[in-house]
C-alpha cells in the first residue's frame, strides 16, 4: 500500500534542479490533495468550487493546479500575498543588441493585498450577509477587486503555462478576484481571499463561499460526535479504513436526506441533526 501511494505521489513532487545540501522540502498535504482531487475526477465527481484556508490558498502551485484542472476556487490568503492591479501591463525594455533579450515585466513592484484594500477606504466596502446564526444574521463589510497575483513562483507558473500553450509568454499574469473583509469595528481589513471564478460572480456568492468553513466544522462535529468517527479502538490500518468508510457512508446518507425535498418539512426526521452540537 505504501509503495503504491508513493508511486502516485512521486510524479507530483516538484523537481529538485537547484538543491544544495539536503532534499528540497515538500508540502505533503498539497501532494495528497492533488491525488484526492484527481481520484474524485476519475469517479466523475469534480467539485464545482473548491474552498480552502490559507494553508493551501497561500501556495501558488496549489492555485495553479486548480486552474489547470478547470476547478473554480475561493481560497484564503495572508495579507502578505502580492498582486498587481488588473489594469497593469508589462513592458519589454529595449534590447541593447548583445546578451539575452530582456523579458517583459511590470513597471511597478507588486503590492501586498492589504495595500489596495486599505487604499480603497471604508466607503468602498459594502455590507453582506452570508447566513443566519443563532443570534441573528451574520454579516460584515466586503470589497471585491480584480487583481493579478504576483510573486516569483506565480511568474514562473504563468510563463510555463503560456509557453506550453502558445510557445511564448507576453509577461501578462492571469487575473483573479481579491475578496477583502473589513469588519465595522476593525481598524483595518482582517481577511483576504483569492478566487478564479468569473469576474461577474456576485459578491454575495463570493462571500457565501469564503465563509462556508462553518459547514465543514459542522460536518466534522457530526462525523465525530454523532456518527462515531473517534470511537475506533482497533490497532490495524485495515480496521481504521473500514471504520472511516462506514462513518463517511453514513454521513453521506444523512446529507442526502437533508438535501431531499422532504427535508423541508418540520416533521421530517431527516431535518434533525445527528449531532448534539450547536450548528451556529
N, C-alpha and C positions, 0 to 999 in steps of 0.2 A: 504493500500500500504506500509506504513512504517513498520507495523508488518511483512508483508511478506518479505520485504527486510531484516529486522533484522534476521528473521528465516533462511535466506540463508547466512547471514554474520557470525552469531554466531559460526557455526561449523568450520569456517576458522580461528577463533581467536586463538592465542597461549594460552596454558594452563597457569594458574597462581599458580604454586605449591609453590613458594617461596615468595609470595608477603608479604611485610611488610605493613606499613600504606598506604592505598590508592590502587587503582587498577593499574595494570601494563599498561603503555601507549601502545597503538596500533596504527600503521600507517594505517588509514582508506583507503588511496589510494591503498595500496598493497592488502587489502582485496577485495576492489571493482574491482581492476584489475583482480584478480583471478576469480571473478564471471563473469566478461565480457568475459574472455578467455574461460571459461568453457561453457558459454552460446553460444558463437560462435561455439565451438566444437560440441555442441548439434545440431546446424544447418548444420553441415558438413563443417564448414569453419575454418579449423585450419591454422594459419599463417605459411608459410614455414620458415620464420625467423622473430624474433621479435627484434626490436631495442628500446633502452631506454636511457635516460640520467642518470647521476649519482644518482639522487634522487631515482631511482629504482635499478640500477645496483650495487650500493654500498651494497645493502641488500642481505645477503647470503640466506635468506629464499626465496626471490623472484627468485634468480637464481636457487635454488634447486627446486622450484615449476615448473619452466620451464623445467628443466631436467626431473622431474618426469612425465611431460605431453608429453615428447618427442618433445618439441619445441626448435628449434635452436635459438640462440640469439647472438647479438653483443651489449653489454651494456657498457656505460661509467662508470668508477670508478674514485675515487680520488687517489691521489698519495700515500695515507697512507694505502691503502689496502695491506695486507701482503700475500706473496707467498713463496713457496719452489721451488727450481729448479726442472725440470722434472725428472732428474736422482737421486734425493734424495730418500733415502729408510729408512723407520722406522726400529728401532731395539727394541727388548724387553730386558730390564735389567734383570739380573739373579734374581731369586726369593730366598729370604732369608729362606724360609721354613715356615714362620709364617706370618699371616696377609693376606691381599688380594694380589693376584698375580699382578705384575706390567703390565701395558698396553703398547703396542708398541708405540713408539714415535720417532719423527725425532730428530737426534742428535743436529742439529743446529737450532737456533731461526729463524723463518721466517723473510724475509726482506720486507720492503715496495716496491711496484712495481717500484718506482723511482730508487732504488739501482741497480737491474740488468740491467735496461735500460741504466742508466748513465754509468755503468761499461762496457758496450759493446763499448762505444766510438762512435764518429760521423761516422767513416768509415763503421761501421756495418749497418748504415741506408741507405736505397735506396729511390730514388725519385719515387713517384706515383702520377698519375693524377686521380681525381675522377669525374670531369665533366667540361664542358665548361661554363665559367662565362661570364659576359658582357664585361670583359676586357681581355678575353683570357682564356686559360686552368687554372684550379685551381689545384695546386699541392703543395706537401710538401714532407718531408722525413719521412719514417716509418721503423719500425722494428717489426717483429713478433717473439715471443718467446713462447715455450711450458713451462708451469709452473703448479704448484699445489696450487690453492688458499687456504690460511690457515686462522687461527683465531679460537677462541673458538667456535663460532657458526658453522663455516664450519666443524670443527671436530665432533661436536655433530650430525649434519645432516648426515655426511658421515657414522658415526657409526650406526645411526638409520637405514639408508638405507641398509647398508651391513648386519646388524643383521636381518632385516626383510626378506632380500633376501636369505642369506646364513646361518643364525643362529649365525654368529660370524663376527668379524671385525679384519683384519690384520694390521690396522693402516694406510693403504695407502689412501691418499687423491686423489680425482679424478683430472684428467688433464684438462687443459683449455689452450686456446691461449691468450697470452697477446699481444695486439697491442699497439705500442707506437708511438707517433708523436713528432718529434724534428725538428721544422722549421729551415731553413738555418740561419735565423737572430736571433735565440734564443740562450741563453746561456746554456739552459738545456731543457730536454723534457718537453712538455707542456700538453699533453693529453694522456689518457690511456683508453683502453677498454679491457674487457674480453669476450671471445667467447667460446661456446661449439661446434662450427662447426667442422667437421672433420679436422684432422691435415693437410691433403693435400689440404685444401682450399687455392686457390691462394691469395697472399697478396693483389692483386688488388681488389679482390672481398671483402675481409675484409675491405679495405679502403673505397670502394664504400658504403658498408652498414653502416660503422661507421660515414660517412659524409652525410648520407641521410637525416639528420634533415632539410636541406633546403626544401626538398619536403613536409615535414609536415608543415613548416611555409608557404610555397606557398599555400597549400591546405587550411590552416586556413584563409589566406587572401582572397582566393576565396570564401570560405564559408561566411566570414564576409562582404566583400565589394561587391562581385559580386552577391551573392545569398541571402543576407539579413539576415544572422544569427543574427545580432544585431538590427534588425528592430522590434522585438517583443515589443509591448507596453501593452500587457494584464496583468492581475493580477492573473490568475489561473494557477495551476500546469498543469492541463489538456491542457490548451491553449498553454503553453510553450512546452510541449511534442509534441503536434500536429505540432507546428511551426518547431521545431527542426527536426522532422521526415520528413517533406516536404523538408526542406533545404537539409537534408542528402540524400534523394532520388534524388533530382535534381543534387547534386554533384556527386553521383554515376553514374547517366546517362551521365553527361559530361565527367567523367573519362573514362567510357566505350567507348564513342565516340572518345576520343583522342587515345585510345589504338587500335581502329579498323583500319584495313588496309587502309581505305580511308583517315585516318588522316595523311598519309604520303605525300599526295599531297598538294601543297601550296594553291590550290584553294579551298580546303575543308573548310567549315565553322567550322568544329569540331576542327581545329587546332588553332582557335582563342581563347585565354583565356578570360573568362568572367570577369576577374578582371583587373582593370586599373593598379594594382601594377606591378612593375617590378619583374620578377621571378629570377633574378640573383643579 
